[in-house]
């Protein structure tokens, strides 16, 4: 949520970027380690940073086998209009939108268990920074055996072109080389064999999701698999409009002099808090802030105090930075399992997924993983509300937010509430811009789902930032009251802000973790939020 105040101070983010840059500079050589056992050779991509007009990427090639790799070549596609400028620790060639990087003289040999890496800068960022159809020495970058000589090239990215209650239709880009036909796979099972680049998988159950890959074939064999695509059959019964959640400001136990929640409840009448943040403690393992235990620590004690005072909690996953579960959990089922671990430990009324930044919000593979995981979460916990929270422009969701909303509809994800974060978005008038951004969200939800105004408002929320934002946008107590009253008048069902830790006066104090930077009564933003 937001930028520095939502999880880390700006200085920490800059330090992290600097360390990442140093890591790239010093990992261009070859690293060696003894392998525990034979594994596939892989080339793993990481988007190091994205600043909108450009981005930085990195690949790490790992020798998981028992013999040395003598020379390597990594090839991948970028979207139309994307380009790569500078690069290092490899030589580059280009054919259309396919970019091939080969080793230079000093890093071509990788011993078993060793790695080599290279990096590059591309443009534009965002949706232009999507790597697809990656191969390492002709085989999948995820590991595998190269297809036999003479087999077709990898098919282009598939897309879902239609769905009914019992079928899903697909199309994809044709393969290079001699092509006899295409096979549509769901896992290792062939669902369709066609000679063209469209197919329909029929005989499916209503409201079910299916993930496919495409392989081209000829007499010599099959190509590498395409990137996956997931679609859902129609006929889902949408959950009824959710009842309004109590106003629940964020409370973070990691910094900012966290107040005793029972004290704040007694002073303001607030009945709920959004506890932040669940991150990865390594792999697909959840922990508070990535390092505090789910039970037995400060977070668990705060939650117990809230419940003992008659309150409830929402649990927030993700945020602007940190090591998140979305990129670390390999499958939707694994992600849902990590969320379930938290639900079992905490007993929340609401689970809130702050989908932000390039690693989740702008990474559509991770977006889909989270969305498909949320279907499982809701199925297993029908009485726990599911919220997604994301950034906005002053006129509504950006392209990544629109994509998330449309994809949630395409995948039939039963999301109870879509919450925008109207701050750090170039506002000149926080009240006006928050309302305009919310109307933009309403229109996006109506367009995707066919809802009326009232139905869209009933699935919406606002999560602001009290006092001064990172961009010095001002949310006064008067503006926050007016925003709350507008939200109530339209029937919105969630209202929050970042953060209770900052709900203390410090006029002229700037943007800090334990006060708002403005003159205000103590806990006034929480008192206003409680009135939602």
For each residue, the residues with C-beta under 8 A, 3 or more apart:
1: 6 7 250 276 316 319 320 354 356 389 421 463 498
2: 5 6 320 421 423 424 465 469 470 498
3: 6 10 13 320 424 470
4: 7 8 9 10 12 13 470 511
5: 2 465 469 470 498 499 502 511 513
6: 1 2 3 319 320 354 356 498
7: 1 4 276 277 319 320 321 322
8: 4 12 13 16 320 321 322
9: 4 12 13 513
10: 3 4 13 14 470
11: 14 15
12: 4 8 9 15 16
13: 3 4 8 9 10 16 17 321
14: 10 11 17 18
15: 11 12 18 19
16: 8 12 13 19 20 321
17: 13 14 20 21 49
18: 14 15 21 22
19: 15 16 22 23
20: 16 17 23 24 48 49
21: 17 18 24 25 48
22: 18 19 25 26
23: 19 20 26 27
24: 20 21 27 28 48 58 88 117 119
25: 21 22 28
26: 22 23 29
27: 23 24 31 60 115 117
28: 24 25 88 89 107 117 118 119
29: 26 89 106 107 116
30: 106 107 109 110 111 114 115 116
31: 27 114 115 116
32: 111 113 114
33: 113 114 115
34: 112 113
35: 38 39 63 64 66 112 113
36:
37:
38: 35 64 65 66
39: 35 42 64 65 143
40: 64 65 142 143 144
41: 61 62 63 64 65 69 136 137 139 143
42: 39 61 62 64 136 141 142 143
43: 59 60 61 62 72 74 134 136 141
44: 59 60 62 141
45: 57 58 59 76 131 134 141
46: 57 58 59 60
47: 50 55 56 57 129 358 359 363
48: 20 21 24 55 56 57 58 119
49: 17 20 55 56 358
50: 47 54 55 56 125 126 129 358 362
51: 54 55 125
52: 124 125 126
53: 123 124 125
54: 50 51 121 122 123 124 125
55: 47 48 49 50 51 121 122 123 124 125 128 129 358
56: 47 48 49 50 119 120 121 122
57: 45 46 47 48 119 120 121 122 129 131
58: 24 45 46 48 117 118 119 120
59: 43 44 45 46 74 101 117 118 119
60: 27 43 44 46 115 116 117
61: 41 42 43 69 72 74 110 115 116 117 136
62: 41 42 43 44 110 114 115
63: 35 41 68 69 110 111 112 113 114 115
64: 35 38 39 40 41 42 112 113 143
65: 38 39 40 41 69 112
66: 35 38 112
67: 112
68: 63 109 110 111 112
69: 41 61 63 65 72 109 110 137
70: 108 109
71: 102 103 108 109 137
72: 43 61 69 102 103 108 110 116 136 137
73: 100 101 102 103 136 137 138
74: 43 59 61 90 100 101 102 118 134 135 136 141
75: 98 99 100 101 133 134 135
76: 45 98 99 131 132 133 134 135 141
77: 97 98 99 131 132 133
78: 82 83 84 97 99 122 128 129 130 131 132
79: 82 97 127 128 130
80: 97
81: 124 128
82: 78 79 97 122 123 124 128 129
83: 78 122 123
84: 78 87 92 94 99 120 121 122
85: 120 121 122 123
86: 120 121
87: 84 90 92 101 118 119 120 121
88: 24 28 118 119 120
89: 28 29 104 107 116 117 118 119
90: 74 87 101 102 103 104 107 118
91: 101 102 103 104
92: 84 87 99 100 101 120
93: 99 100 102
94: 84 98 99 100
95: 98 100
96:
97: 77 78 79 80 82
98: 75 76 77 94 95 133
99: 75 76 77 78 84 92 93 94
100: 73 74 75 92 93 94 95
101: 59 73 74 75 87 90 91 92 118 120
102: 71 72 73 74 90 91 93
103: 71 72 73 90 91 107 108 116
104: 89 90 91 107 108
105: 108
106: 29 30
107: 28 29 30 89 90 103 104 110 116 118
108: 70 71 72 103 104 105 116
109: 30 68 69 70 71
110: 30 61 62 63 68 69 72 107 114 115 116
111: 30 32 63 68 114
112: 34 35 63 64 65 66 67 68
113: 32 33 34 35 63 64
114: 30 31 32 33 62 63 110 111
115: 27 30 31 33 60 61 62 63 110
116: 29 30 31 60 61 72 89 103 107 108 110
117: 24 27 28 58 59 60 61 89
118: 28 58 59 74 87 88 89 90 101 107
119: 24 28 48 56 57 58 59 87 88 89
120: 56 57 58 84 85 86 87 88 92 101
121: 54 55 56 57 84 85 86 87
122: 54 55 56 57 78 82 83 84 85 125 128 129
123: 53 54 55 82 83 85 128
124: 52 53 54 55 81 82 128 129
125: 50 51 52 53 54 55 122 128 129 358
126: 50 52 129 362 399 400
127: 79 130 362 399 400
128: 55 78 79 81 82 122 123 124 125
129: 47 50 55 57 78 82 122 124 125 126 358 362
130: 78 79 127 364
131: 45 57 76 77 78 134
132: 76 77 78 157 227
133: 75 76 77 98 154 156 157 224 226 227
134: 43 45 74 75 76 131 140 141 142
135: 74 75 76 138 139 140 141 146 154 224
136: 41 42 43 61 72 73 74 139 140 141
137: 41 69 71 72 73 146
138: 73 135 146 147
139: 41 135 136 143 144 145 146 147 224
140: 134 135 136 143 144 224 225
141: 42 43 44 45 74 76 134 135 136
142: 40 42 134
143: 39 40 41 42 64 139 140
144: 40 139 140 224
145: 139
146: 135 137 138 139
147: 138 139 151 220 221 222 223 224
148: 151 220 221
149: 220
150: 177 178 218 220 221
151: 147 148 177 216 217 218 220 221 222 223
152: 155 175 176 177 178 179 216 217 218 223
153: 175 176 177 216 223
154: 133 135 175 216 223 224 225 226
155: 152 158 172 173 174 175 182 197 214 215 216 223 226
156: 133 172 173 174 175 226
157: 132 133 172 173 226 227 229
158: 155 170 171 172 212 213 214 226 227 228 229
159: 170 171 172 229
160: 163 168 169 170 229 230 231 410
161: 169 170 171 198
162: 168 169
163: 160 167 168 169 231 232 233 234 410
164: 167 233 234
165: 206 233 234 235
166: 202 203 204 205 206 233
167: 163 164 200 201 202 203 204 233
168: 160 162 163 200 201 204 210 212 231 232 233
169: 160 161 162 163 198 199 200 201
170: 158 159 160 161 184 198 199 200 201 212 214 229 231
171: 158 159 161 197 198
172: 155 156 157 158 159 182 197 214 226
173: 155 156 157 197
174: 155 156 179 197
175: 152 153 154 155 156 179 182 216 223
176: 152 153
177: 150 151 152 153 216 218
178: 150 152 218
179: 152 174 175 182 216 217 218
180: 195 217 218 219
181: 193 194 195 216 217
182: 155 172 175 179 193 194 195 196 197 199 214 215 216 217
183: 190 192 193 214 215 217 222
184: 170 190 191 192 193 194 199 201 212 213 214
185: 188 189 190 191 212 213 214 215 225
186: 189 191 201 210 211 212
187: 211
188: 185
189: 185 186
190: 183 184 185 193
191: 184 185 186 199 201 212
192: 183 184 199 200 201
193: 181 182 183 184 190
194: 181 182 184 197 198 199
195: 180 181 182
196: 182
197: 155 171 172 173 174 182 194
198: 161 169 170 171 194
199: 169 170 182 184 191 192 194
200: 167 168 169 170 192
201: 167 168 169 170 184 186 191 192 204 210 212
202: 166 167
203: 166 167
204: 166 167 168 201 208 210 233
205: 166 208 233
206: 165 166 233 234 235 236
207: 232 233 234 235 236 237 412
208: 204 205 232 233
209: 230 231 232 372 375 411 412
210: 168 186 201 204 230 231 232 233
211: 186 187 228 229 230
212: 158 168 170 184 185 186 191 201 228 229 230 231
213: 158 184 185 225 226 227 228 229
214: 155 158 170 172 182 183 184 185 225 226
215: 155 182 183 185 222 223 224 225 226
216: 151 152 153 154 155 175 177 179 181 182 222 223
217: 151 152 179 180 181 182 183 221 222 223
218: 150 151 152 177 178 179 180 221
219: 180
220: 147 148 149 150 151
221: 147 148 150 151 217 218
222: 147 151 183 215 216 217
223: 147 151 152 153 154 155 175 215 216 217
224: 133 135 139 140 144 147 154 215
225: 140 154 185 213 214 215 228
226: 133 154 155 156 157 158 172 213 214 215 229
227: 132 133 157 158 213
228: 158 211 212 213 225
229: 157 158 159 160 170 211 212 213 226
230: 160 209 210 211 212 368 372 411
231: 160 163 168 170 209 210 212 410 411
232: 163 168 207 208 209 210 236 410 411 412
233: 163 164 165 166 167 168 204 205 206 207 208 210 412
234: 163 164 165 206 207 412
235: 165 206 207
236: 206 207 232 412 414
237: 207
238: 414 449
239: 242 378 414 416
240:
241: 455 458 459 493
242: 239 245 385 416 417 458 459 493
243: 493
244: 491 492 493 494 532
245: 242 248 272 314 349 350 385 417 461 493 494 495
246: 270 271 272 312 530 532
247: 270 271 272 484 495 496 529 530 531 532
248: 245 270 272 273 274 312 313 314 350 494 495 496 529
249: 270 273 274 496 497 498 499 500 503 525 526 529
250: 1 273 274 275 276 316 463 496 497 498 499 500
251: 258 259 261 273 274 275 276 302 499 500 501
252: 255 256 258 275 276 277 499 501
253: 258 275 288 289 292 298 299 302
254: 258 288 289 292
255: 252 258 501 513 514
256: 252 499 501 502 513 514
257: 501 513 514
258: 251 252 253 254 255 298 302 500 501
259: 251 263 264 500 501
260: 263 264 302 305
261: 251 264 265 273 302 305 306 309 311 500
262: 265 266 305 306 308 309
263: 259 260 266 267
264: 259 260 261 267 268 270 500 503 523 526
265: 261 262 268 269 270 271 306 309 311
266: 262 263 309
267: 263 264 522 523 527
268: 264 265 523 526 527 530
269: 265 527 530 531
270: 246 247 248 249 264 265 273 311 526 527 529 530
271: 246 247 265 310 311 312 530
272: 245 246 247 248 306 311 312 313 314 349
273: 248 249 250 251 261 270 302 306 311 313 314 500
274: 248 249 250 251 313 314 315 316 350 352 496
275: 250 251 252 253 299 302 303 313 314 315 316 346 348
276: 1 7 250 251 252 316 319 354 499
277: 7 252 288 289 316 317 318 319 322 354
278: 286 287 288 315 316 317 318 325 342
279: 286 287 288 289 290 317 318 319 322 323 324 325
280: 283 284 285 286 287 290 323 324 325 328
281: 285 286 287 290 291
282: 285 323
283: 280 328 329
284: 280 325 328 329 330 334 335 337 338
285: 280 281 282 338
286: 278 279 280 281 294 317 325 338 339 341 342
287: 278 279 280 281 290 291 292 293 294
288: 253 254 277 278 279 291 292 293 294 297 299
289: 253 254 277 279 292 322
290: 279 280 281 287 322 323
291: 281 287 288
292: 253 254 287 288 289 297 298 299
293: 287 288 296 297 300
294: 286 287 288 297 299 300 341 342 345 346
295: 300 345
296: 293 300
297: 288 292 293 294 300 301
298: 253 258 292 301 302
299: 253 275 288 292 294 302 303
300: 293 294 295 296 297 303 304 345 346
301: 297 298 304 305
302: 251 253 258 260 261 273 275 298 299 305 306
303: 275 299 300 306 307 313 346
304: 300 301 307 308
305: 260 261 262 301 302 308 309
306: 261 262 265 272 273 302 303 309 311 312 313
307: 303 304 310 311 312 313 347
308: 262 304 305
309: 261 262 265 266 305 306
310: 271 307
311: 261 265 270 271 272 273 306 307
312: 246 248 271 272 306 307 348 349 350
313: 248 272 273 274 275 303 306 307 346 348 349 350
314: 245 248 272 273 274 275 348 349 350 351 352 387 496
315: 274 275 278 342 343 346 348 350 351 352
316: 1 250 274 275 276 277 278 319 352 353 354 389
317: 277 278 279 286 324 325 339 342 351 352 353 354
318: 277 278 279 324 325 326 353 354 355 356 360
319: 1 6 7 276 277 279 316 322 324 354 356
320: 1 2 3 6 7 8 354 356 357
321: 7 8 13 16 357
322: 7 8 277 279 289 290 319
323: 279 280 282 290 328
324: 279 280 317 318 319 327 328 359 360
325: 278 279 280 284 286 317 318 328 329 335 338 339
326: 318 329 335 355 359 360 363 366 369 370
327: 324 359 360 363 366
328: 280 283 284 323 324 325
329: 283 284 325 326 334 335 337 338 369 373
330: 284 334
331: 334 335 369
332: 335 336 369 370 371 372 373 375 376
333: 336 337 373 376
334: 284 329 330 331 337 338 373
335: 284 325 326 329 331 332 338 339 369 370 373
336: 332 333 339 340 373 374 376 377 380
337: 284 329 333 334 340 341
338: 284 285 286 325 329 334 335 341 342
339: 286 317 325 335 336 342 343 351 373 377
340: 336 337 343 344 377 380 381
341: 286 294 337 338 344 345
342: 278 286 294 315 317 338 339 345 346 348 351
343: 315 339 340 346 347 348 351 377 381 384
344: 340 341 347
345: 294 295 300 341 342
346: 275 294 300 303 313 315 342 343
347: 307 343 344
348: 275 312 313 314 315 342 343 351 384
349: 245 272 312 313 314 384 385
350: 245 248 274 312 313 314 315 384 385 386 387 416
351: 314 315 317 339 342 343 348 377 381 384 385 386 387
352: 274 314 315 316 317 387 388 389 419
353: 316 317 318 370 374 386 387 388 389
354: 1 6 276 277 316 317 318 319 320 389 390
355: 318 326 360 361 367 370 388 389 390 404
356: 1 6 318 319 320 360 361 390 391
357: 320 321 360 361 362
358: 47 49 50 55 125 129 361 362 363
359: 47 324 326 327 362 363 366
360: 318 324 326 327 355 356 357 363 366 367 370
361: 355 356 357 358 367 390 391 400 401 404
362: 50 126 127 129 357 358 359 400
363: 47 326 327 358 359 360 366 367
364: 130 367 368 403 407
365: 368 369
366: 326 327 359 360 363 369 370
367: 355 360 361 363 364 370 371 400 403 404 407
368: 230 364 365 371 372 407 411
369: 326 329 331 332 335 365 366 372 373
370: 326 332 335 353 355 360 366 367 373 374
371: 332 367 368 374 375 404 407 408 411 413
372: 209 230 332 368 369 375 376 411 413
373: 329 332 333 334 335 336 339 369 370 376 377
374: 336 353 370 371 377 378 386 388 413 414 415
375: 209 332 371 372 378 379 411 412 413 414
376: 332 333 336 372 373 379 380
377: 336 339 340 343 351 373 374 380 381 384 386
378: 239 374 375 381 382 384 386 413 414
379: 375 376 382
380: 336 340 376 377
381: 340 343 351 377 378 384
382: 378 379
383:
384: 343 348 349 350 351 377 378 381
385: 242 245 349 350 351 416 417
386: 350 351 353 374 377 378 414 415 416 417
387: 314 350 351 352 353 415 416 417 418 419 461 494
388: 352 353 355 374 404 408 415 417 418 419
389: 1 316 352 353 354 355 419 420 421 461 463
390: 354 355 356 361 397 400 401 404 418 419 420 421
391: 356 361 398 401 420 421 424 425
392: 396 397 398 401 420 421 422 425 437 440 441
393: 396 397 398 425 426 437 440
394: 422 425 426 427 433 436 437
395: 436 437 440
396: 392 393 401 420 436 437 438 439 440 441 443 444
397: 390 392 393 400 401 402 404 405 420 440 441 444
398: 391 392 393 401 402
399: 126 127 402 403
400: 126 127 361 362 367 390 397 403 404
401: 361 390 391 392 396 397 398 404 405 420 444
402: 397 398 399 405 406 444
403: 364 367 399 400 406 407
404: 355 361 367 371 388 390 397 400 401 407 408
405: 397 401 402 408 409 418 444 445 448
406: 402 403 409 410 448
407: 364 367 368 371 403 404 410 411
408: 371 388 404 405 411 413 415 448
409: 405 406 412 413 448 449
410: 160 163 231 232 406 407
411: 209 230 231 232 368 371 372 375 407 408
412: 207 209 232 233 234 236 375 409
413: 371 372 374 375 378 408 409
414: 236 238 239 374 375 378 386
415: 374 386 387 388 408 418 459
416: 239 242 350 385 386 387 459 493
417: 242 245 385 386 387 388 459 460 461 493 494
418: 387 388 390 405 415 441 445 459 460 461
419: 352 387 388 389 390 460 461 462 463 494 496
420: 389 390 391 392 396 397 401 437 438 441 460 461 462 463
421: 1 2 389 390 391 392 424 463 464 465
422: 392 394 425 427 430 433 434 437 438 462 464
423: 2 427 430 464 465 469 470 471 473 475
424: 2 3 391 421 465 469 470 471 473
425: 391 392 393 394 422 433 437 471 473
426: 393 394 471
427: 394 422 423 430 433 434 471 473
428: 433
429: 432 433
430: 422 423 427 433 434 464 473 474 475 479 483
431: 434 435 479 482 483
432: 429 435 436
433: 394 422 425 427 428 429 430 436 437
434: 422 427 430 431 437 438 462 464 483
435: 431 432 438 439 483 486
436: 394 395 396 432 433 439 440
437: 392 393 394 395 396 420 422 425 433 434 440 441
438: 396 420 422 434 435 441 442 460 462 486 487 490 492
439: 396 435 436 442 443
440: 392 393 395 396 397 436 437 443 444
441: 392 396 397 418 420 437 438 444 445 456 460
442: 438 439 445 446 453 456 457 460
443: 396 439 440 446 447 456
444: 396 397 401 402 405 440 441 447 448
445: 405 418 441 442 448 449 451 456 459 460
446: 442 443 449 450 451 452 453 455 456
447: 443 444
448: 405 406 408 409 444 445
449: 238 409 445 446 455 456
450: 446
451: 445 446 455 456 459
452: 446 455 456
453: 442 446 456 457
454: 457 458 491
455: 241 446 449 451 452 458 459
456: 441 442 443 445 446 449 451 452 453 459 460
457: 442 453 454 460 490 491 492
458: 241 242 454 455 491 492 493
459: 241 242 415 416 417 418 445 451 455 456 493
460: 417 418 419 420 438 441 442 445 456 457 490 492 493 494
461: 245 387 389 417 418 419 420 492 493 494 495 496
462: 419 420 422 434 438 483 487 492 494 495 496
463: 1 250 389 419 420 421 494 495 496 497 498
464: 421 422 423 430 434 475 480 483 496 497 498
465: 2 5 421 423 424 469 473 475 497 498
466: 475 480 497 498 499 502 503 516 525
467: 474 475 502 515 516 517 518 520 525
468: 472 473 474 510 511 516 517 518
469: 2 5 423 424 465 472 473 474 475 511
470: 2 3 4 5 10 423 424 511
471: 423 424 425 426 427
472: 468 469 511
473: 423 424 425 427 430 465 468 469
474: 430 467 468 469 479 518
475: 423 430 464 465 466 467 469 479 480 497
476: 479 480 518 520
477: 480 481 520 521 524 525 528
478: 481 482
479: 430 431 474 475 476 482 483
480: 464 466 475 476 477 483 484 497 525 528 529
481: 477 478 484 485 528
482: 431 478 479 485 486
483: 430 431 434 435 462 464 479 480 486 487
484: 247 480 481 487 488 495 528 529 531 532
485: 481 482 488 489
486: 435 438 482 483 489 490
487: 438 462 483 484 490 492 495 532
488: 484 485 491 492 532
489: 485 486
490: 438 457 460 486 487
491: 244 454 457 458 488
492: 244 438 457 458 460 461 462 487 488 495
493: 241 242 243 244 245 416 417 458 459 460 461
494: 244 245 248 387 417 419 460 461 462 463
495: 245 247 248 461 462 463 484 487 492 529 532
496: 247 248 249 250 274 314 419 461 462 463 464 529
497: 249 250 463 464 465 466 475 480 525 529
498: 1 2 5 6 249 250 463 464 465 466 502
499: 5 249 250 251 252 256 276 466 502 503
500: 249 250 251 258 259 261 264 273 503 523 526
501: 251 252 255 256 257 258 259 513 514
502: 5 256 466 467 498 499 512 513 514 515 516
503: 249 264 466 499 500 516 520 522 523 524 525 526
504: 514 515 516 520 522 523
505: 515 516 518 519 520 521 522
506: 509 512 515 516 517 518
507: 517 518 519
508: 517
509: 506 512 515 517
510: 468 517
511: 4 5 468 469 470 472 517
512: 502 506 509 515 517
513: 5 9 255 256 257 501 502
514: 255 256 257 501 502 504
515: 467 502 504 505 506 509 512
516: 466 467 468 502 503 504 505 506 520 525
517: 467 468 506 507 508 509 510 511 512
518: 467 468 474 476 505 506 507
519: 505 507
520: 467 476 477 503 504 505 516 524 525
521: 477 505 524 527
522: 267 503 504 505
523: 264 267 268 500 503 504 526 527
524: 477 503 520 521 527 528
525: 249 466 467 477 480 497 503 516 520 528 529
526: 249 264 268 270 500 503 523 529 530
527: 267 268 269 270 521 523 524 530 531
528: 477 480 481 484 524 525 531
529: 247 248 249 270 480 484 495 496 497 525 526 532
530: 246 247 268 269 270 271 526 527
531: 247 269 484 527 528
532: 244 246 247 484 487 488 495 529
